[in-house]
Amino acid sequence: MQFAVELSQLLEVVWVSLAAGVGITTAYSLVVYGSGRSMEAQRHGRRTAAAGYAALAGLSLVLFAVTVVFGVHIMLAK
């Protein structure tokens, strides 16, 4: 019996999907966390902390957007 897909290809799909799922979820979670903490720090007058959390949220949002665009590009190219 011959299979059309090799085991190595299946394992690659599994680890890439796990990495992408965890990575994209983490990036978006950091957007939500940074945004919330930034607003809270602003309310309490801690401008430096607010700026740091806003930077975390902004960088995480860029990372999230880049990974989503890259994923869509890969799906459309195949």
Buried (B, 14 or more C-beta within 10 A) or exposed (E): EEEEEEEEEEEEEEEEEEEBEEEBEEBBEBBEBBBEBBEEBBEEEBEEBBEBBBEBBBBBBEBBEEBBEEEEEEEEEE
